[in-house]
C-alpha cells in the first residue's frame, strides 16, 4: 500500500495563483466602482399601479437620471419620478410654472389650449378644476385618465420633490 504522501505531492496540487487571484480582485473592484458611479447618477424604481398605462405597467423597472435637471428645468411630456406624500410617483410632466391647467374628461388644457402629445394616453373621465401653477410648481399626471381621481394619478410638486427624469424603462 502506497503512502498518502507519495500520491499527493505538494507540486501536484495547484491553487489559484497570485496572478489569477489579482485578476479577480481587479474585476471585483471595477464592478464595485462602476456600481457606485451608477448609484450616484441613477436610481432604479419599480412601477407600481396602472396610472401610467399604456406607457408603463406594474412591474416595469425605470432608470431615473438624478442629474437630468441640474442645468435645465423639466419639460412638458417628460417622464419623472417625484416624491409626494411619502411615495415615489412615476408620472408625466403636464403643467409648467405659471400655466393655467385644467383636465376635462381626461383631456388636458394648458392656458385654454390642448397640447399636442407625442405619447399615448388612455382616455377617461378624470376632471381637475382649473388652477394656475405657482412658481417652481409642476403638474404631474398619469397617462391612464380612466382611474379615479382619489388615487395618486396626479399631483402638483416643486422642483425639489422631483427625483429625476426617467432615462429608460425595462418593460416585462
C-alpha positions as CSV (number, residue, x, y, z in Angstrom):
1,X,0.0,0.0,0.0
2,X,1.4,3.4,-1.0
3,X,1.6,6.1,1.5
4,X,-0.7,9.1,1.0
5,X,2.2,11.4,0.9
6,X,3.6,9.8,-2.2
7,X,0.4,10.0,-4.1
8,X,-0.3,13.7,-3.3
9,X,2.9,15.6,-3.8
10,X,2.7,19.2,-3.0
11,X,3.8,20.1,-6.5
12,X,0.7,18.3,-8.0
13,X,-1.8,20.5,-6.1
14,X,-2.2,23.9,-7.5
15,X,-4.4,26.6,-6.1
16,X,-5.3,29.8,-7.9
17,X,-2.0,31.6,-8.2
18,X,-1.4,35.2,-7.3
19,X,-1.9,36.3,-10.9
20,X,-5.4,34.7,-11.2
21,X,-6.4,36.0,-7.7
22,X,-5.3,39.5,-8.6
23,X,-7.3,39.5,-11.8
24,X,-10.5,38.5,-10.0
25,X,-9.8,41.2,-7.3
26,X,-9.4,43.8,-10.1
27,X,-12.6,42.7,-11.8
28,X,-14.5,42.8,-8.5
29,X,-13.2,46.2,-7.5
30,X,-14.0,47.5,-11.0
31,X,-17.6,46.2,-10.7
32,X,-18.0,47.8,-7.3
33,X,-16.6,51.1,-8.7
34,X,-19.0,51.0,-11.7
35,X,-22.0,50.2,-9.4
36,X,-21.0,53.1,-7.1
37,X,-20.8,55.5,-10.0
38,X,-24.1,54.2,-11.4
39,X,-25.9,54.7,-8.0
40,X,-24.6,58.2,-7.7
41,X,-26.1,59.3,-11.1
42,X,-29.0,56.9,-11.4
43,X,-31.8,55.3,-9.3
44,X,-33.8,52.2,-10.1
45,X,-37.6,52.5,-9.4
46,X,-40.2,49.8,-9.8
47,X,-43.5,50.9,-11.3
48,X,-46.5,50.1,-9.1
49,X,-50.1,50.6,-10.2
50,X,-51.7,51.3,-13.5
51,X,-51.8,55.1,-13.5
52,X,-49.1,55.3,-16.3
53,X,-50.8,52.7,-18.6
54,X,-50.3,52.3,-21.5
55,X,-46.8,53.8,-21.3
56,X,-45.7,51.8,-18.2
57,X,-47.3,49.0,-16.3
58,X,-46.9,47.4,-12.9
59,X,-43.6,45.6,-12.6
60,X,-41.7,47.7,-15.2
61,X,-38.4,49.0,-14.0
62,X,-37.4,52.6,-14.7
63,X,-33.9,54.0,-14.6
64,X,-34.0,57.6,-13.2
65,X,-31.3,60.1,-14.1
66,X,-30.9,62.1,-10.9
67,X,-28.8,64.8,-12.6
68,X,-31.1,65.4,-15.6
69,X,-32.5,68.7,-14.1
70,X,-29.3,70.1,-12.7
71,X,-28.9,72.6,-15.6
72,X,-32.4,72.6,-17.1
73,X,-36.0,72.5,-16.0
74,X,-38.5,69.7,-16.6
75,X,-40.3,70.0,-19.9
76,X,-43.9,69.1,-20.8
77,X,-44.1,65.4,-21.6
78,X,-41.1,64.3,-19.6
79,X,-41.5,61.2,-17.5
80,X,-40.3,61.9,-14.0
81,X,-40.1,60.3,-10.6
82,X,-41.2,62.6,-7.8
83,X,-41.7,62.4,-4.0
84,X,-45.3,63.0,-3.0
85,X,-46.8,62.4,0.5
86,X,-44.1,59.8,1.3
87,X,-44.5,57.9,-2.0
88,X,-42.3,57.8,-5.1
89,X,-44.6,58.5,-8.1
90,X,-43.7,57.9,-11.8
91,X,-45.7,60.5,-13.7
92,X,-45.6,62.7,-16.8
93,X,-45.0,66.5,-16.5
94,X,-48.0,68.2,-18.0
95,X,-48.2,71.7,-16.4
96,X,-45.2,74.1,-16.0
97,X,-44.8,77.0,-13.5
98,X,-47.2,79.9,-14.2
99,X,-49.5,78.0,-16.5
100,X,-53.2,77.6,-16.1
101,X,-54.1,73.8,-16.2
102,X,-57.4,72.0,-16.4
103,X,-58.4,68.4,-17.1
104,X,-61.8,67.7,-18.5
105,X,-62.9,64.1,-19.3
106,X,-59.2,63.1,-19.2
107,X,-58.1,65.8,-21.7
108,X,-55.5,68.3,-20.5
109,X,-55.8,72.0,-21.4
110,X,-52.9,74.4,-20.8
111,X,-53.9,78.1,-20.9
112,X,-57.1,77.1,-22.7
113,X,-55.3,75.0,-25.4
114,X,-54.8,71.3,-25.7
115,X,-51.1,70.5,-26.1
116,X,-50.1,68.1,-28.8
117,X,-49.0,64.8,-27.2
118,X,-46.3,62.6,-28.6
119,X,-47.2,59.8,-26.2
120,X,-50.3,57.6,-25.9
121,X,-52.9,58.4,-23.3
122,X,-55.7,56.1,-22.1
123,X,-58.8,58.3,-22.2
124,X,-61.1,58.5,-19.3
125,X,-63.4,60.7,-17.1
126,X,-60.7,62.4,-14.9
127,X,-61.7,66.0,-14.2
128,X,-59.4,68.5,-12.4
129,X,-60.7,72.0,-11.8
130,X,-58.7,74.8,-13.4
131,X,-55.8,76.3,-11.5
132,X,-52.7,78.3,-12.0
133,X,-49.4,76.7,-11.0
134,X,-47.2,78.8,-8.7
135,X,-43.5,79.5,-9.4
136,X,-41.5,76.3,-9.1
137,X,-44.5,74.1,-9.3
138,X,-45.2,71.3,-11.8
139,X,-48.4,69.4,-12.5
140,X,-47.6,65.7,-13.0
141,X,-50.2,63.4,-14.3
142,X,-50.6,59.7,-15.1
143,X,-51.3,58.6,-18.7
144,X,-54.2,56.5,-17.6
145,X,-57.0,59.0,-17.2
146,X,-59.7,56.4,-16.5
147,X,-58.5,55.9,-12.9
148,X,-60.4,57.5,-10.0
149,X,-59.1,61.0,-9.2
150,X,-58.8,60.0,-5.5
151,X,-55.8,57.8,-6.3
152,X,-52.3,59.1,-7.0
153,X,-52.9,59.8,-10.6
154,X,-51.9,63.4,-10.4
155,X,-50.0,65.8,-8.1
156,X,-48.5,69.3,-8.0
157,X,-44.9,69.1,-6.9
158,X,-42.0,71.5,-6.6
159,X,-38.7,71.0,-8.4
160,X,-37.1,69.9,-5.1
161,X,-39.6,67.0,-5.0
162,X,-38.6,65.7,-8.5
163,X,-36.1,63.0,-8.0
164,X,-35.1,62.9,-11.7
165,X,-36.1,62.1,-15.3
166,X,-36.8,58.6,-16.5
167,X,-33.8,57.8,-18.7
168,X,-35.2,54.4,-19.9
169,X,-37.6,51.7,-18.9
170,X,-37.2,47.9,-18.7
171,X,-40.6,46.5,-19.6
172,X,-41.5,43.0,-18.6
